[in-house]
Amino acid sequence: MSVQLTILGSGSGGNSAYLETEETRLLIDAGFTGRQIRRRMATLARAPETLTGILITHEHSDHIAGLVGFAARMDLPIYCNRLTKEAIESQLKIQVNARIFTTGDSFEMGDVTVDTFAIPHDASDPVGYLVHTAAGNIGFLTDLGHATKMVVERIRAANVLVLEANHDVKMLQDDPRRPWSLKQRILSRHGHLSNDSAADVAGQILSASLWRLYLAHLSRDCNRPELALQAVTARLEQLGGTHVRVESTSQNIPNATLTL
């Protein structure tokens, strides 16, 4: 059976992806309501009850909101580190069926192997993932202020990468609705990647084996898909990466399923 990846949605109001292999069905983050996740999975003829587990990158609400709606009730296994588990349970006032890993470790789930690594973001112990499948490696870098050398090295083996491209710097700086303190947080080294920063990361990991790039977590107010796509594709083209297909994600609707 082929490996299938669907970005169920990504943005400031919610993030979740669905990955299916022959033996394993995973959510990577659950940042929409349980009802929304169920509805989006239903477009794939899938249901949360069939999940093997949920990988959580960190405890911010746009990555864990759905844990209240269905994960806790169905006692689904939640894979996270200890500090993230504690933050989830404190924030949501629930107990989760946590499968604890130490950041930096790798573990197996059915027919996939999951590598974990630390990323710089303003959460308790945020992580990125590289999921090894029989058809290729899929990386997830959805919230980070900058890419450390370690992050670049750990994600370099990705054939498919979900990469944050949160904001256009000028649009963020000119936004009248955000206080300066919030702008500083977003722009900080533990905040969120701009389009240009995402282009830098894409350029650093570019290889012949990278063939699909999803631009994720775009701000509704301080970015536009065409700006993110332009910044990243231009950088890849400069470096000879015309073989990489770049696609932006949507907050409102799932992307078309990718079959590896």
Secondary structure as the mmCIF struct_conf table of DSSP 4:
data_model
#
loop_
_struct_conf.conf_type_id
_struct_conf.id
_struct_conf.beg_label_comp_id
_struct_conf.beg_label_asym_id
_struct_conf.beg_label_seq_id
_struct_conf.end_label_comp_id
_struct_conf.end_label_asym_id
_struct_conf.end_label_seq_id
STRN STRN1 GLN A 4 GLY A 11
TURN_TY1_P TURN_TY1_P1 SER A 12 GLY A 13
STRN STRN2 GLY A 14 GLU A 20
BEND BEND1 GLU A 22 GLU A 23
STRN STRN3 ARG A 25 ILE A 28
BEND BEND2 PHE A 32 PHE A 32
HELX_RH_AL_P HELX_RH_AL_P1 GLY A 34 ALA A 42
TURN_TY1_P TURN_TY1_P2 THR A 43 ALA A 45
HELX_RH_3T_P HELX_RH_3T_P1 PRO A 48 THR A 50
BEND BEND3 THR A 52 THR A 52
STRN STRN4 GLY A 53 LEU A 55
BEND BEND4 THR A 57 THR A 57
HELX_RH_AL_P HELX_RH_AL_P2 SER A 61 ILE A 64
TURN_TY1_P TURN_TY1_P3 ALA A 65 ALA A 65
HELX_RH_AL_P HELX_RH_AL_P3 GLY A 66 GLY A 66
HELX_RH_PI_P HELX_RH_PI_P1 LEU A 67 ALA A 71
HELX_RH_AL_P HELX_RH_AL_P4 ALA A 72 MET A 74
TURN_TY1_P TURN_TY1_P4 ASP A 75 ASP A 75
STRN STRN5 PRO A 77 CYS A 80
HELX_RH_AL_P HELX_RH_AL_P5 ARG A 82 LEU A 92
STRN STRN6 ASN A 97 ILE A 100
TURN_TY1_P TURN_TY1_P5 THR A 103 GLY A 104
STRN STRN7 SER A 106 MET A 109
TURN_TY1_P TURN_TY1_P6 GLY A 110 ASP A 111
STRN STRN8 VAL A 112 ALA A 118
BEND BEND5 HIS A 121 ASP A 125
STRN STRN9 VAL A 127 THR A 133
TURN_TY1_P TURN_TY1_P7 ALA A 134 ALA A 135
STRN STRN10 GLY A 136 LEU A 141
BEND BEND6 ASP A 143 ASP A 143
BEND BEND7 GLY A 145 HIS A 146
HELX_RH_AL_P HELX_RH_AL_P6 LYS A 149 ILE A 155
TURN_TY1_P TURN_TY1_P8 ARG A 156 ALA A 157
BEND BEND8 ASN A 159 ASN A 159
STRN STRN11 VAL A 160 GLU A 164
STRN STRN12 HIS A 167 HIS A 167
HELX_RH_AL_P HELX_RH_AL_P7 VAL A 169 ASP A 174
BEND BEND9 PRO A 176 ARG A 178
HELX_RH_AL_P HELX_RH_AL_P8 TRP A 180 LEU A 187
BEND BEND10 SER A 188 SER A 188
TURN_TY1_P TURN_TY1_P9 ARG A 189 HIS A 190
BEND BEND11 GLY A 191 GLY A 191
STRN STRN13 SER A 194 SER A 194
HELX_RH_AL_P HELX_RH_AL_P9 ASN A 195 ILE A 205
TURN_TY1_P TURN_TY1_P10 ALA A 208 SER A 209
STRN STRN14 ARG A 212 ALA A 216
BEND BEND12 ARG A 220 CYS A 222
HELX_RH_AL_P HELX_RH_AL_P10 PRO A 225 GLN A 238
TURN_TY1_P TURN_TY1_P11 LEU A 239 GLY A 240
TURN_TY1_P TURN_TY1_P12 THR A 242 HIS A 243
STRN STRN15 ARG A 245 SER A 248
BEND BEND13 GLN A 251 ILE A 253
HELX_LH_PP_P HELX_LH_PP_P1 PRO A 254 THR A 257
STRN STRN16 LEU A 258 THR A 259
#
